[in-house]
Structure formats: structure tokens, C-alpha cells
Amino acid sequence: HALVVGRDLFLAFSPEREDPGNQSHQMSSIPKLVGGLDEPSGTAACALYRAAFESVLQVRNSEVAEAAKLVENIYRAVNIALVNELKMVLARMDIDIWEVLDAAETKPFGFHRFNPGPGWGGHCIPVDPFYLTWKARSVGMHSHFIEHAGEINIQMPAYVVQHVQSALNEARKPLNASKVLLLGIAYKPNIGDTRETPAFVIWKLLSESKADVSYYDPLVPRISGHLSEDLHFLLGKESVSNTDLPSAVAASDCIVVVTPHACFLPPLPAAAGRNFAEGAVATSGAGKAGPAVSPSHSAASGGGLLAGCLKGFAGPVVDTRNWIPKHWGLNVYRA
């Protein structure tokens, strides 16, 4: 006989809530939303999840649970786009977006900081909001904010490449045949995940202009996984090794800071620790505290080697994350 939902078969939706690399929030401590196709399904699913999660919250149905997931991702996508657009507008006015955000963040209410970057990445934020865009059209509506956010975030890699070209022009070098070294290609700091990373789009655009591109990322020693057809040329590319990093930096005509990992800097003593603001260095752009990387991990990944190499670099450095300290004295171009 046919299975009956709520009696023989129980169906529910529970959105993923995960922040890869974040050691501050363990999976079991993140509140778990659950929405069933009917009341018995929701109740059964909640009972299952309570075995693994500290807090399980049942909502009225699966539609509410799925819409909550979309809202969470859309919130980030739209705010990332907002600060990316403001970055470009304020740059034309010769106003530093980072100083502006530092000032705005002093307001103790009504403001949540998001930071600009080279685009968006990961398997959620660049993808999930457009499920709602599609669904909205099916009911005769248009999600203008989502669509505009997509337009802005998608153009950010090209904005970075424009700055690379301008920086090289000022050094009286063409982009064609110039050696460009990308620092960090994961979609966010301190993980090796490259899904939807803007670094690959930056690489593609640079290659189309005949630049000679390489990368340094100890957390992504080799590019693998599923890539769109236009990015297949990246499969199998390997990171510059720690041994070859000094010569690779010295040979570069331009260096681009895409995703700076904690291991790029020397480790601090264990007692001191180091907490990196994810928004300052992550593709996601969210202004929350990011994961701290232990000194042992930093040392194992060549911690401090990159910093030492960069301090002697005379060429242009395109910094998409406001990561390069001023006291290093480098020729920095913010993008």
C-alpha cells in the first residue's frame, strides 16, 4: 500500500547552519531549526536531532524552515554587496572605506559590520539566494535586492583585476606576460575550501589578459574538485611551496592578497593567541570574530615565511582585504 506521510513516512526540512573553520561555534551548540511537512513529521525530526544538538527549535512547517535558511544567506549576500558597492563609490571620492567602517562600528546599536572583499564564495551565499529569485518569478514577483546584490558581488573579481592592471601600468609594465602571484585562493581564511572562490575568477580574468599567474596557499596545495568548464584549466595547479616562496615573491611583477590565512603571519605565543576578524579577511565579508589558528598550525604551514618575503618586495601589492600593515612599507593598492 502507498506510504502515508505522518504515519508511515516522516518528512522534514532542517537547514544547514555551518561556518567552516570557526572553532568558536561547535555544530552541537548551533540552534537547529526543524520544520515538518506535518506535525508528526516535525515532532519525529526534532526527537532525532535532540540526540545531537543542544537546542532544537520546531517551526510551523518545512516552508518556514527553508525560508529561514534563505533569509540568513540573503542577509549576508545583500550586506556584502552593500559594502562592496560603497567601497567602489567611496574610492572615487578618495575616502577610505575601512576608516569609515571603523568609525561607524563605534555606534553601539543599529549597526552590524560587514567588510568588503574580492567577491563572495562558498556553496551557500553565491547560490542559495537565487533559489528564491526563481521562486519569486513563479508567483509574479521580482527580488530586486537579491538580483542587484548578485550583480555587484559578481563584478568584484573584475574590479580587482582592474587594480592589478592599473598598478602594473604605474610600474610601466603591461599585464600581458607579467608574473602575478595570488596569496590565498580558498573562499575564506583558515580553510582549504575553494568552492565558488573569487580567486578562480580573478585567475581566469588575468589569464585572459595573458598574465602569468601562480598562487601560494598552504591550505590548498593542489587545485582539485568540481570546477565549471571555463575553469578546468586550473585543475591540477599546485601552490608555490614554502621552499620556493622567496624566489616566487622576488620574481613577481605584482602580488594580489585574495584570502590571507592566519598562517601567513608569524605565530604568537600560545598565551597571547590571535583572533582574526573574519570580515577583515574573509570572502564572506561578515564582521564577526573568525577562528583563531594555533601557533602549531601556523608554524606547520610556514607561518611568518610569507611576511618575511613580502617585506622586501618592491613591486605593487593589490590588497583586497586591508591586510597589509602600513609599517611594512609596501607599495599597496587597495581593491
N, C-alpha and C positions, 0 to 999 in steps of 0.2 A: 504494500500500500504506500501511497505518497507520504513523505515525511511532512509533518506539520510544525512550522516554526513556533517556538514557545512551548512545545510539548515533546516532540521527538528531536528537534534540531534547534539549537540556540545560537543566534547571530547577534553580534555586537561590534561596534567600532570603538577603538581606543587609539587616539592619536599618539604618534611618537613624539616624545619630548627629550631631545638629546643634544648635548653640547660637546662634541668630540674634543678630548684633550683637557676638559675642565675637571680639575681634581677637587673643586670646591663643592660640587653637587654630584653625589653618587646617585646612580639610577634609582635605587630603592627609596631615596629621600625626595624625589621629584613627584609631586601630586599627580596621580593617574586619573585622567578623565575616561569615563566609560558611558557609552550610550547604546542601548539595545534596540533592535528592531521592534521589540515589545517589552513589556515589564519583566516577564520571566527571563528573557534573554539577558537584559541588563543586570538583573539580580544575580544570575548564574555567572556572568562575566566578572562582576565585582567580587564575588566569592573567590573566583580563581585568582584575580590579581592581588587580593589581600594577603595571599600567601607570600608575596614577593615585595609588595610596596607598603610603605608606612601609612600613606594616605590615598584612599581610593574615593573618587567623587563621582557619583552617578548623576548624569544629566537626563533630561526627559526622553531623548531618543538619539538615534545614531546621527541624524541630520545636525543636531545641536553640537554633538561631539566633533563631527567633521568640520563644521563651520568654525568652531573654536580654533581648530588647528590652522585653518586658512587665515583667520584673523591674526593669530600670533605671527605667522610668516609675512602676511601683508603689512602689518605694523612695521616690521623691520625693513621690508623692501622699500616702502614708501619713505621712511625716515632716512634710510641710507641714500636714496635718490635725492632727497631734500638737501642734505649736507653736501652731496657731490655737486649739485647744481649751484648751491651757494658758494662752494669753493671756486668754481669757474667764474661766477659773476664777480665775487669779491676780488679775485686775482686781477681782473681787468681794471679794478679800482685801486689796485696796489694796496689792498687790505689783506692781512694775514688771517685766514680762516681759523688757524689754530689758536691765535691770540684771542680771536672773537669767541671761540668756544670756551676757552679758559675763563674769559670774563663772564659769559652767560651762565656758566656752570656754578658761579658763586650764588646764584639765586636758589634759595633752599626749598622752593616749591614751584610747581608748574613747569618744570623743565627737566627733561631726561636727555642726557647727552648721547649723540651718535656722531661718529667721526668719519670723515671722507676717506676714500681709498681708490684703488685702481679698478674697481668694479665690484661685482658680487660673486659668490661662489658657494659650493656645497650642493647637496642633492635636494634641498628644500626651497630656500629663498628664491633662486632664479627660476624655479619650475612651478611650485605649488600655487602661487597666486594666480597663475594663468588658467588653472582649472576653473576658478570662479569667474574669470573673464569669459571663458567659453560658456559656462552655465548661464551667466547673466544674459548673454546674447540670445540664448534659447528661450528666455522669458521676456525678450524685447527691451532689455536694459543694457547700458554700457557702463563699465567700470573704469571711468576716466582716470582716476588716481593711479590705479594699478598699471594701466597701459602707459601712462606718462612716466611712471617710475621705471618701467621696463626700458623705455626709450633712453632715459638718462643713464641708467646703470650699464646698459649695453654699449653705450658710446665711450665709456671711460677708458677702456684699453686704447682706443684711438687717440684720446686726449693725452695719454701717457706717451705714445709714440710720437705725437707732435712735439712734445717737450724734448724727447730724445733727439729728434731732428734739429730742433732749434739750438739745443746745447751743442751739438756737433757743428752746426753752422757757425756758432760763435767761436768754436775752436778751429774754424776753417777746414773742416773735414766733411766729406759727403757721407750720408747714411750708407750709400752703396759701398760695400766691401769693408765697412767699419766693423771692428770687433766689439760686440755688445755682450756684457756679462749680466745675467739676471740673478739677483740674490733672493732665493726662496721662491719656489713655484707651487707649494701647497696652497689650498684655497684659504687657509687661516694658519696662524702661528702654532708651532709646537706639536703638529701632527703631520703625517705623511700622506694625507688625503688630497688628491688632485681633481676630484670631481667638480666640473664646471668652473675650474680655476681661471681667473682672468689672465694669469701668466701665460697660458697657452695661446690665448687670443693675441696678447702682446707679441709673443714669439712669432706667430703667424704673420702679423702685420709687418714686423721687422724683416722677416724673411722675404715677404713680397717686395720689399724695397731693397733686396739683395744684401742685407746686413748679415754678418757672420755671427750667429747667436750661440751662446753656450750658457750653462747655468751652474750655480752652486747651491745645493740643498742637501745636507747630510741626512735629512729625514725622507728624502725621495732620491735614493741612489740611482734608480733607473726608472724611466717612464714606462708604465705598462697600464693594462686595464682597457676598458671600453672607451674609445675616442670616436668622435664624429669623423666622417670620411675626409673632411678638409684638414683634420689634424693628425691623420695617420702617419704623416712624415715624422712625427715626434716619437712614435713607438720605438723603444729600444735606446733612446738617447740616454746617456749617463751623466751624472753630476761630475763636475770637476772634483777631484779628490783633494783631501787635506794636504797631501804632499805636493800636488800641482797648483794649489791655490795661489801661493805668492807669485808664481810666474804668470798665471792666468790673469790676475789682477793687473800686474805690470804691463801685460800685453794688450789690455783692453783699451779701446778708444772711449768707451762710455760704460758706466755701471748703473744698473737700474735696481733700486730697492723695491721689490714687489711684496715679499712676505718675510719680514725679519723674524727669525726664531730666537728664542731666549739663548740658544746655544751659540748664537753669533757673537755674544759678548762674554767676557771672562766671568767665571762663576764667582759669586760672593761667598764668604764664609757661611757655613750652614746656619749659624745663629742669626745672621743678618737676613738671609733669604732675599728673594727678588720677586716682586709682583708686577706683572706686565698688564697694563690696561689693554684689554682686547681691542677696544675701539681705536687705540692709537696704532695698533699693528695688525689688526685682523681685517680680512676682506669683508666680514660680516658688518663691520662698522659699528656694532653695538658698544656703548660706552660702559660696559660692566667689567668687573675685575676678571682678568683672564687667569689661566692656570700658571702657577709658579713651576719652574723647571729646576730640578735639584742640581746641585753642583756636580754630582757624579754624572748625571745625564749630559750636562753641558760640557764637561771635560771629555767624555767619550765621543761627543760629536764635534770635537775640535774647538771648544769654547775659547774665545779670545784670539784665535788664529786670524779670523776674518777681520776683527777690529784692528789688529796689528798691521795687517796688509793694507787696509784702507787708509790708514793714517799717513801713508807715504804716497798715496795715489794723486797724481797731478791733473788727471783728466776730469771731465764733467761727471757728476753723480746725480742721477734723476731719482729723487726720493718721493715715493708715493705715500709714505706713512709718517712723515715728520720724525723720522727715526735717527737720522744722523746728528750727533751732538755738535753744536756750533764750535766747541773748543777743539774739535779735530781739525778745523781749518780747511775743510774740503770745499771744492767748487760745486756747491749744491744747487740744483734746480728742483723746486717743488712742483709736483704734478698731481 
